[in-house]
Amino acid sequence: MEKFTGKVWVMGDDIDTDIILPTEYLVFKTIDEMKPYAFSPLRQDIAKDIKPGDIIVAGNNFGCGSSREQAPEVVKALGVKCVIAKSFARIFFRNAINNGLLLIENENLADDVKEGDEITVTINEKIEYKDKEYPIVSLPDNLVEILDAGGLVKAMRRRNGIMD
Amino acid sequence: MGHTMIEKIIAHNVGREVNPGDIVTVDVDYVMLDDIMMPFIVSKFKEMGFTKVWDPEKVVIICDHLVPASQVDDTRAYHISCDFAAEQGIKNLHRSDGICHQLMTEAGYVKPGHVVFGTDSHTTTYGCVGAFSSGIGYTEMASILGTGQLWIRVPSTIKVNITGNMPSNVMSKDVILKVIGDLTAAGATYKALEFTGDTVENMSVSSRMTMTNMAIEAGAKCGLFAPDEKTAEYCDIELDDFQKNLKGDDDAVYERVINYKAEDFVPVMAVPSNVDHCVPISEIGDVKVDQVFLGSCTNGRLEDLMAAAEILKGKKIAPFVRFIVTPASRKVYTEALKNGTLDILLEAGADITHPSCGLCCGRTGGILTDGEVVVATNNRNFLGRMGTNKVNIYLASPRSAAMSALTGKISAAM
């Protein structure tokens, strides 16, 4: 199983998509142009401080609100390795998987972890923080297929006989 | 064993019995694509290797977030929308007729029992006529455009049963805000909400629309009302046997049943900055109001405008309040013009804008700044939704919004 270690950014409950990326930036042509504004209503400068390989740990209902897919895309574009939350909103969950952004549900980590600390994730198995282990459940097969293909676009290209 | 409404709709679509947790592939009856997502939908569609949409009759493209343009690059999405419609032979193109969720039922597309997906979270709205409708992202929309199908997990259902007569100062907006407050913003995540009871049976389709529109604010996959004679009249159809039977069975299995007495409802607002922060207006205290917004796919219909007009007839709003009225569609606008509602609102001091998403998505028509207070009839009061992140957004019914405009402070409808 793939294993990785990353620095943690901690966020609260109900991090909505207007926080992840406000509507005014949705008209930008590319996700790269949107990147500096990620999470800006909540923490103005966090987007420039997040480094590739970092991990976001949050409370309940991460990604609630609008269906804007730019939200998971911009999180992925920042280089965030995965988001670990107590729970995710439905549309954000689908959008993240379709873009190959790994999401992990865990009830307890958000209450224990401190921003700036490091955690280690073993996919479909566990999270390790300090001396503690947090078990994680596996994703359903149809979602693993999409993640394995590298997202829904690539899965559809395959379906249409385009070999990448 | 009986079934809930959502189980019946999905079973009808896939041609076999289904239960919560089943993962199935549905054939889609309609898709709704809004302008702001079109550039991304089209580029993903092409990137996936598709050249033709599966059925142009089932595709509806609606320009509503970015018309008329408020920033220099906005018309790009308009042109991409129109060009894609022309290229694909899509006739269901609305260039400036109103808000997508109003038009999908008002213009006659969605009928009871349909399965519909849209690239906007408030796609849950069409449950007002007994359709299963839900929001998705642009990548999934691109895949539906190519295949006509989508995988879904059959949701479990929370039944919200409401009986009795509502107080006259309470609207369906107060009801759904209270339900969301009780469920919390994630309380119905992945689940269907089914609204039942004589109180909702007595509601107009427009009032039901306000409630299904906001089902997503409790995280729900969809919100549903059983189709009845009012639905049939609104959709201009006769219900067939499947549609007549489209209600939760007595022996259906619900994850949870929540009962309300309509008499217990009071005018409420969702206070900054979460939709589930529901507070009776009588407990909010003395808050001066800078602006009032009456509009949106939640509460921009004729009955909403008329409810406000009833309060404002022959009166003037507080002089320092900016009162912005945005009808949900061209049809609503025309009807409100013809029956004198707009006259009353104009006389009272309202600015009437073109029908569109407007201020609700914080792009045009009344953006606010630090420290200002807005009482708004739309569906979200998130940080930064209508301007800076220090704007205080209070969500309310059209009646309470009108009363707040009149008094210049947060006030309950009488």
Interface residues (C-beta under 8 A of the other chain):
Chain A: D14 D16 D18 I19 P22 T23 E24 L26 V27 K29 S40 P41 L42 N60 N61 C64 G65 S66 S67 R68 E69 Q70 P72 S87 F88 A89 R90 I91 R94 N95 N98 N99 P140 N142 G151 L152 V153 M156 R157 N160 G161 I162
Chain B: I23 I36 M37 P39 F40 K44 E47 M48 G49 F50 L66 Q71 D73 D74 R76 A77 G118 T119 D120 S121 T123 S134 G135 I136 G137 Y138 T139 E140 A142 S143 G146 W151 A185 A186 T189 Y190 G219 K221 N274 C361 G362 R363 R380 F382 L383 G384 R385 N389
